[in-house]
Amino acid sequence: MRTFFYFLEYILVKCICILNKVLPLNLSIRLLSFLFIIFGKYSHANKIAINNCKFVFPNLQEKEIKSIVKKSWGNLGTTISELLRLNEIFEKNKIRFKNLENIEDCIKNNKQAIFISIHQSNWEVLVPSLDRIGICVGGIYRHINNIFIDKLILNIRNNALVSKRSFYTPKGKKSAKDIIEAINKSLSIVLLIDQKDSSGENVLFFKKKVKTQIGFLKVARKYKLPIILIHNKRISNGDIQLTFLKPFYHNDLEINDIQMMQNIHNKIEEWIKSEPKQWFWQHKRFN
C-alpha cells in the first residue's frame, strides 16, 4: 500500500515537472513560489518553521516571524522550480561567483578542498556550479523516502553535471565510503552542515546545543584538506550569488573538532540572520 501511495505521489510530482518545463522560466518560478506560500502555511512543517524562527529571533513580533516564514516558503518553491530546470538556470547564467581567487588553486591546480554551505537561497546549485567551473566534487544529499521521487530528483541532479567524475551520494554509510574513495581519487567534497545529525556531536547553534555533524572535520585534519565556506544568497536581480570565503585548515592541535565547528556555526549564524527569508526553517533543527 505504501508503494502504491508513493507511486501516486510520483505521478503528481511528474505532472508538476512537466507543467514547470512548459511555462517560461520566470513564470514557473513565480507560480511554484506562490503555491508554496499558499499551501505551506497549512502544513505541519509551518509550525516547525515558526517555532525555529521564534527561537532564533525571540524579540521579533508574531507578524514579523510569520513574514519571514512566509518568504521562506516562497524561497523553497523557487528553489524547487529551479531544481527542476537546473540546466536552464546555468544556460541563462543565473549563477554569480564572488571571490573566485579563493578557490583558484582548486580550479587551476586540481587541489582538493572540503566545501561547506547551508540550506540557504538555492543549495541545489552548489555541486553543479563547482563541477562546471572545473572542480570535480562528490556531493552528499539527504535521500527522499519516496523511492520514485528520489530517483527522479537524483536524475535531474546528475544531468546537471558536466564532468563524469563528479557525483552525488546519499547520506549514510554509503556516503562515508564514497567520500573517502573520492578523496583518494583527488576529488573535492561538498557538504551542507546546518541540519540535525542524530549521530553527531552537541555543538552550540544559536546558543543551544544541537546534534551536529563534525565528521568532515576529522577528514579535513587527517587528509590535510582546506575547508572553504560558500555563502549562498539570492541577489536583487533574481540571480544566485556564491561567495567563496578564504580557505582555512583544521590543523591546530589546540583546537578540537567541537571548537572548530563552533567557529563555523558562528559564521553561518551571521548568514541566517542577514537573510532569514532565504533559510530553510522547516527542518527540526532545535529539537
C-alpha positions as a Markdown table, in Angstrom:
| # | Residue | x | y | z |
|---|---|---|---|---|
| 1 | Met | 0.0 | 0.0 | 0.0 |
| 2 | Arg | 2.9 | 2.4 | 0.8 |
| 3 | Thr | 4.4 | 1.7 | -2.6 |
| 4 | Phe | 1.1 | 2.5 | -4.2 |
| 5 | Phe | 0.8 | 5.9 | -2.5 |
| 6 | Tyr | 4.5 | 6.6 | -3.3 |
| 7 | Phe | 3.7 | 6.0 | -6.9 |
| 8 | Leu | 0.7 | 8.3 | -6.8 |
| 9 | Glu | 2.9 | 11.0 | -5.3 |
| 10 | Tyr | 5.4 | 10.4 | -8.0 |
| 11 | Ile | 2.8 | 10.9 | -10.7 |
| 12 | Leu | 1.7 | 14.2 | -9.1 |
| 13 | Val | 5.4 | 15.4 | -8.9 |
| 14 | Lys | 6.0 | 14.3 | -12.5 |
| 15 | Cys | 3.0 | 16.3 | -13.7 |
| 16 | Ile | 4.3 | 19.3 | -11.8 |
| 17 | Cys | 7.7 | 18.8 | -13.6 |
| 18 | Ile | 6.0 | 18.7 | -17.0 |
| 19 | Leu | 4.0 | 21.9 | -16.2 |
| 20 | Asn | 7.1 | 23.6 | -14.8 |
| 21 | Lys | 9.0 | 22.9 | -18.0 |
| 22 | Val | 6.2 | 24.1 | -20.3 |
| 23 | Leu | 6.0 | 27.5 | -18.7 |
| 24 | Pro | 8.6 | 30.2 | -19.2 |
| 25 | Leu | 11.2 | 30.0 | -16.5 |
| 26 | Asn | 10.3 | 33.2 | -14.6 |
| 27 | Leu | 6.6 | 32.4 | -14.7 |
| 28 | Ser | 7.2 | 28.8 | -13.4 |
| 29 | Ile | 9.3 | 30.2 | -10.6 |
| 30 | Arg | 6.7 | 32.7 | -9.6 |
| 31 | Leu | 3.9 | 30.1 | -9.8 |
| 32 | Leu | 5.6 | 27.5 | -7.7 |
| 33 | Ser | 6.8 | 30.1 | -5.2 |
| 34 | Phe | 3.2 | 31.3 | -4.9 |
| 35 | Leu | 1.8 | 27.8 | -4.4 |
| 36 | Phe | 4.3 | 27.1 | -1.6 |
| 37 | Ile | 3.4 | 30.3 | 0.1 |
| 38 | Ile | -0.3 | 29.5 | -0.1 |
| 39 | Phe | -0.2 | 25.8 | 0.9 |
| 40 | Gly | 2.9 | 25.8 | 3.1 |
| 41 | Lys | 1.1 | 27.6 | 6.0 |
| 42 | Tyr | -1.3 | 24.6 | 6.3 |
| 43 | Ser | 1.4 | 22.0 | 6.7 |
| 44 | His | 2.9 | 20.7 | 9.9 |
| 45 | Ala | 6.3 | 22.0 | 8.7 |
| 46 | Asn | 4.9 | 25.5 | 9.1 |
| 47 | Lys | 4.6 | 25.1 | 12.8 |
| 48 | Ile | 8.2 | 23.8 | 12.9 |
| 49 | Ala | 9.4 | 26.8 | 10.9 |
| 50 | Ile | 7.6 | 29.3 | 13.1 |
| 51 | Asn | 9.0 | 27.8 | 16.3 |
| 52 | Asn | 12.5 | 27.7 | 14.8 |
| 53 | Cys | 12.2 | 31.3 | 13.8 |
| 54 | Lys | 10.9 | 32.4 | 17.2 |
| 55 | Phe | 13.9 | 30.6 | 18.8 |
| 56 | Val | 16.4 | 32.4 | 16.7 |
| 57 | Phe | 14.6 | 35.8 | 16.8 |
| 58 | Pro | 13.0 | 35.9 | 20.3 |
| 59 | Asn | 12.5 | 39.6 | 20.2 |
| 60 | Leu | 10.5 | 39.8 | 16.9 |
| 61 | Gln | 6.8 | 40.3 | 16.8 |
| 62 | Glu | 4.5 | 37.4 | 15.7 |
| 63 | Lys | 3.7 | 39.3 | 12.5 |
| 64 | Glu | 7.4 | 39.6 | 11.7 |
| 65 | Ile | 8.0 | 35.9 | 12.4 |
| 66 | Lys | 5.2 | 34.9 | 10.1 |
| 67 | Ser | 6.5 | 37.2 | 7.4 |
| 68 | Ile | 9.9 | 35.6 | 7.5 |
| 69 | Val | 8.4 | 32.1 | 7.4 |
| 70 | Lys | 6.1 | 33.1 | 4.5 |
| 71 | Lys | 9.0 | 34.3 | 2.5 |
| 72 | Ser | 11.0 | 31.2 | 3.4 |
| 73 | Trp | 8.2 | 29.1 | 1.8 |
| 74 | Gly | 8.4 | 31.3 | -1.3 |
| 75 | Asn | 12.2 | 30.7 | -1.5 |
| 76 | Leu | 11.6 | 26.9 | -1.1 |
| 77 | Gly | 9.1 | 27.0 | -4.0 |
| 78 | Thr | 11.6 | 29.0 | -6.1 |
| 79 | Thr | 14.4 | 26.5 | -5.3 |
| 80 | Ile | 12.3 | 23.5 | -6.3 |
| 81 | Ser | 11.3 | 25.2 | -9.5 |
| 82 | Glu | 14.9 | 26.0 | -10.3 |
| 83 | Leu | 15.9 | 22.4 | -9.3 |
| 84 | Leu | 13.5 | 21.0 | -11.9 |
| 85 | Arg | 15.2 | 23.2 | -14.5 |
| 86 | Leu | 18.8 | 23.2 | -13.3 |
| 87 | Asn | 20.4 | 23.1 | -16.7 |
| 88 | Glu | 18.4 | 26.1 | -17.8 |
| 89 | Ile | 19.5 | 28.0 | -14.8 |
| 90 | Phe | 23.1 | 27.6 | -15.9 |
| 91 | Glu | 22.3 | 28.3 | -19.5 |
| 92 | Lys | 20.8 | 31.6 | -18.6 |
| 93 | Asn | 23.8 | 32.5 | -16.4 |
| 94 | Lys | 21.8 | 32.9 | -13.3 |
| 95 | Ile | 24.8 | 31.9 | -11.1 |
| 96 | Arg | 27.2 | 34.7 | -10.0 |
| 97 | Phe | 30.6 | 33.9 | -8.5 |
| 98 | Lys | 32.4 | 36.1 | -6.0 |
| 99 | Asn | 35.9 | 35.8 | -4.6 |
| 100 | Leu | 36.9 | 33.1 | -7.1 |
| 101 | Glu | 40.5 | 33.9 | -6.3 |
| 102 | Asn | 40.0 | 32.0 | -3.0 |
| 103 | Ile | 39.5 | 28.8 | -5.0 |
| 104 | Glu | 41.9 | 29.5 | -7.8 |
| 105 | Asp | 44.3 | 26.7 | -6.6 |
| 106 | Cys | 41.4 | 24.2 | -6.8 |
| 107 | Ile | 40.5 | 25.3 | -10.3 |
| 108 | Lys | 43.9 | 25.6 | -11.9 |
| 109 | Asn | 45.9 | 23.1 | -10.0 |
| 110 | Asn | 43.3 | 20.5 | -9.2 |
| 111 | Lys | 43.8 | 21.0 | -5.5 |
| 112 | Gln | 41.2 | 19.3 | -3.2 |
| 113 | Ala | 39.1 | 21.0 | -0.6 |
| 114 | Ile | 36.0 | 20.4 | 1.5 |
| 115 | Phe | 33.4 | 22.9 | 0.6 |
| 116 | Ile | 30.6 | 23.6 | 3.1 |
| 117 | Ser | 27.5 | 25.7 | 3.0 |
| 118 | Ile | 23.9 | 25.7 | 4.3 |
| 119 | His | 20.3 | 25.3 | 3.2 |
| 120 | Gln | 20.0 | 28.9 | 2.1 |
| 121 | Ser | 19.0 | 30.5 | -1.2 |
| 122 | Asn | 19.2 | 27.6 | -3.7 |
| 123 | Trp | 21.5 | 25.0 | -2.2 |
| 124 | Glu | 20.9 | 22.7 | -5.3 |
| 125 | Val | 23.2 | 24.8 | -7.4 |
| 126 | Leu | 26.3 | 24.2 | -5.3 |
| 127 | Val | 27.5 | 20.9 | -6.7 |
| 128 | Pro | 26.9 | 21.6 | -10.4 |
| 129 | Ser | 28.4 | 25.1 | -10.0 |
| 130 | Leu | 31.7 | 23.8 | -8.7 |
| 131 | Asp | 31.6 | 21.0 | -11.3 |
| 132 | Arg | 31.1 | 23.5 | -14.1 |
| 133 | Ile | 34.0 | 25.7 | -13.2 |
| 134 | Gly | 36.4 | 22.8 | -13.2 |
| 135 | Ile | 36.3 | 21.3 | -9.7 |
| 136 | Cys | 35.3 | 17.7 | -9.6 |
| 137 | Val | 33.3 | 17.0 | -6.5 |
| 138 | Gly | 31.3 | 14.5 | -4.5 |
| 139 | Gly | 28.1 | 15.9 | -3.1 |
| 140 | Ile | 26.2 | 14.3 | -0.2 |
| 141 | Tyr | 22.4 | 14.6 | -0.3 |
| 142 | Arg | 19.6 | 13.5 | 2.1 |
| 143 | His | 17.5 | 10.9 | 0.2 |
| 144 | Ile | 13.7 | 11.2 | -0.1 |
| 145 | Asn | 11.6 | 8.4 | 1.4 |
| 146 | Asn | 9.6 | 8.1 | -1.8 |
| 147 | Ile | 11.9 | 5.9 | -3.9 |
| 148 | Phe | 10.3 | 7.0 | -7.2 |
| 149 | Ile | 10.7 | 10.7 | -6.4 |
| 150 | Asp | 14.2 | 10.2 | -5.0 |
| 151 | Lys | 15.3 | 8.6 | -8.3 |
| 152 | Leu | 13.6 | 11.4 | -10.3 |
| 153 | Ile | 15.4 | 14.1 | -8.4 |
| 154 | Leu | 18.7 | 12.3 | -8.5 |
| 155 | Asn | 18.5 | 12.0 | -12.3 |
| 156 | Ile | 17.9 | 15.8 | -12.5 |
| 157 | Arg | 20.9 | 16.5 | -10.3 |
| 158 | Asn | 23.1 | 14.1 | -12.3 |
| 159 | Asn | 22.0 | 15.6 | -15.6 |
| 160 | Ala | 23.2 | 19.0 | -14.4 |
| 161 | Leu | 26.8 | 17.7 | -14.1 |
| 162 | Val | 29.2 | 18.1 | -17.0 |
| 163 | Ser | 32.1 | 16.0 | -15.6 |
| 164 | Lys | 32.0 | 12.3 | -15.5 |
| 165 | Arg | 34.0 | 12.3 | -12.2 |
| 166 | Ser | 31.6 | 14.4 | -10.1 |
| 167 | Phe | 28.8 | 12.5 | -8.4 |
| 168 | Tyr | 26.1 | 12.5 | -5.7 |
| 169 | Thr | 25.9 | 10.1 | -2.8 |
| 170 | Pro | 23.0 | 9.6 | -0.3 |
| 171 | Lys | 23.8 | 10.5 | 3.3 |
| 172 | Gly | 24.6 | 7.4 | 5.5 |
| 173 | Lys | 27.1 | 4.6 | 5.5 |
| 174 | Lys | 27.3 | 4.6 | 1.7 |
| 175 | Ser | 28.3 | 8.3 | 1.6 |
| 176 | Ala | 31.0 | 7.8 | 4.2 |
| 177 | Lys | 32.6 | 5.1 | 2.0 |
| 178 | Asp | 32.0 | 7.1 | -1.3 |
| 179 | Ile | 33.6 | 10.2 | 0.2 |
| 180 | Ile | 36.8 | 8.5 | 1.3 |
| 181 | Glu | 37.1 | 6.9 | -2.1 |
| 182 | Ala | 36.6 | 10.3 | -3.8 |
| 183 | Ile | 39.2 | 11.9 | -1.7 |
| 184 | Asn | 41.7 | 9.1 | -2.5 |
| 185 | Lys | 40.9 | 9.9 | -6.2 |
| 186 | Ser | 41.7 | 13.6 | -5.8 |
| 187 | Leu | 38.1 | 14.8 | -5.8 |
| 188 | Ser | 36.8 | 17.6 | -3.5 |
| 189 | Ile | 33.7 | 17.3 | -1.3 |
| 190 | Val | 30.5 | 19.4 | -0.9 |
| 191 | Leu | 28.5 | 19.4 | 2.4 |
| 192 | Leu | 25.5 | 21.2 | 3.8 |
| 193 | Ile | 26.2 | 21.4 | 7.5 |
| 194 | Asp | 23.2 | 23.2 | 9.1 |
| 195 | Gln | 20.8 | 20.4 | 9.6 |
| 196 | Lys | 20.4 | 18.0 | 12.5 |
| 197 | Asp | 22.6 | 14.9 | 12.6 |
| 198 | Ser | 21.2 | 12.5 | 15.2 |
| 199 | Ser | 24.6 | 10.7 | 15.3 |
| 200 | Gly | 26.5 | 13.9 | 15.6 |
| 201 | Glu | 28.0 | 15.8 | 18.5 |
| 202 | Asn | 26.4 | 18.5 | 20.6 |
| 203 | Val | 27.6 | 21.9 | 19.4 |
| 204 | Leu | 26.1 | 25.3 | 20.2 |
| 205 | Phe | 24.0 | 26.7 | 17.4 |
| 206 | Phe | 22.1 | 30.0 | 18.3 |
| 207 | Lys | 23.1 | 29.4 | 21.9 |
| 208 | Lys | 21.6 | 25.9 | 22.1 |
| 209 | Lys | 23.5 | 22.6 | 22.0 |
| 210 | Val | 22.2 | 20.6 | 19.0 |
| 211 | Lys | 23.3 | 17.4 | 17.3 |
| 212 | Thr | 25.8 | 18.4 | 14.6 |
| 213 | Gln | 27.8 | 16.5 | 12.0 |
| 214 | Ile | 31.6 | 17.0 | 12.5 |
| 215 | Gly | 32.9 | 14.0 | 10.6 |
| 216 | Phe | 34.2 | 16.2 | 7.8 |
| 217 | Leu | 36.5 | 18.0 | 10.3 |
| 218 | Lys | 38.2 | 14.7 | 11.1 |
| 219 | Val | 38.6 | 14.0 | 7.4 |
| 220 | Ala | 40.0 | 17.5 | 6.8 |
| 221 | Arg | 42.5 | 17.1 | 9.6 |
| 222 | Lys | 43.5 | 13.5 | 8.5 |
| 223 | Tyr | 44.0 | 14.4 | 4.8 |
| 224 | Lys | 45.2 | 17.9 | 5.4 |
| 225 | Leu | 42.5 | 19.4 | 3.3 |
| 226 | Pro | 41.5 | 23.1 | 3.3 |
| 227 | Ile | 37.9 | 23.9 | 4.3 |
| 228 | Ile | 36.1 | 26.5 | 2.2 |
| 229 | Leu | 32.8 | 28.1 | 3.2 |
| 230 | Ile | 30.4 | 29.1 | 0.5 |
| 231 | His | 27.9 | 31.9 | 1.2 |
| 232 | Asn | 24.9 | 31.3 | -1.0 |
| 233 | Lys | 22.3 | 34.0 | -1.4 |
| 234 | Arg | 19.8 | 35.4 | -3.8 |
| 235 | Ile | 20.5 | 38.9 | -5.1 |
| 236 | Ser | 18.2 | 41.7 | -6.2 |
| 237 | Asn | 18.0 | 40.7 | -9.9 |
| 238 | Gly | 16.9 | 37.2 | -9.1 |
| 239 | Asp | 20.4 | 35.7 | -9.7 |
| 240 | Ile | 22.2 | 33.4 | -7.2 |
| 241 | Gln | 25.5 | 34.6 | -5.8 |
| 242 | Leu | 28.1 | 32.2 | -4.5 |
| 243 | Thr | 30.8 | 33.8 | -2.4 |
| 244 | Phe | 33.8 | 31.7 | -1.6 |
| 245 | Leu | 35.5 | 32.6 | 1.7 |
| 246 | Lys | 39.2 | 32.1 | 2.3 |
| 247 | Pro | 40.3 | 28.5 | 2.8 |
| 248 | Phe | 41.4 | 27.5 | 6.3 |
| 249 | Tyr | 42.9 | 24.3 | 7.8 |
| 250 | His | 41.9 | 22.3 | 10.8 |
| 251 | Asn | 45.5 | 21.6 | 11.8 |
| 252 | Asp | 45.9 | 23.3 | 15.1 |
| 253 | Leu | 46.1 | 20.6 | 17.7 |
| 254 | Glu | 44.9 | 23.0 | 20.4 |
| 255 | Ile | 41.6 | 23.4 | 18.6 |
| 256 | Asn | 39.4 | 20.3 | 18.8 |
| 257 | Asp | 36.5 | 19.4 | 16.4 |
| 258 | Ile | 33.8 | 20.9 | 18.7 |
| 259 | Gln | 35.6 | 24.2 | 18.9 |
| 260 | Met | 36.2 | 24.4 | 15.2 |
| 261 | Met | 32.6 | 23.5 | 14.5 |
| 262 | Gln | 31.6 | 26.3 | 16.9 |
| 263 | Asn | 33.6 | 28.8 | 14.9 |
| 264 | Ile | 31.8 | 27.6 | 11.7 |
| 265 | His | 28.4 | 27.9 | 13.4 |
| 266 | Asn | 29.2 | 31.4 | 14.4 |
| 267 | Lys | 29.7 | 32.3 | 10.7 |
| 268 | Ile | 26.6 | 30.6 | 9.4 |
| 269 | Glu | 24.5 | 32.2 | 12.1 |
| 270 | Glu | 25.5 | 35.6 | 10.6 |
| 271 | Trp | 24.3 | 34.4 | 7.2 |
| 272 | Ile | 21.0 | 33.2 | 8.5 |
| 273 | Lys | 20.4 | 36.4 | 10.5 |
| 274 | Ser | 21.3 | 38.6 | 7.5 |
| 275 | Glu | 19.0 | 36.8 | 5.1 |
| 276 | Pro | 16.4 | 34.9 | 7.2 |
| 277 | Lys | 13.8 | 34.7 | 4.5 |
| 278 | Gln | 16.3 | 32.6 | 2.4 |
| 279 | Trp | 17.0 | 29.9 | 5.0 |
| 280 | Phe | 15.2 | 26.5 | 5.3 |
| 281 | Trp | 13.3 | 27.0 | 8.6 |
| 282 | Gln | 11.1 | 23.9 | 8.1 |
| 283 | His | 13.7 | 21.4 | 9.4 |
| 284 | Lys | 13.6 | 20.3 | 13.1 |
| 285 | Arg | 16.9 | 21.8 | 13.9 |
| 286 | Phe | 16.5 | 22.7 | 17.6 |
| 287 | Asn | 14.6 | 19.6 | 18.8 |
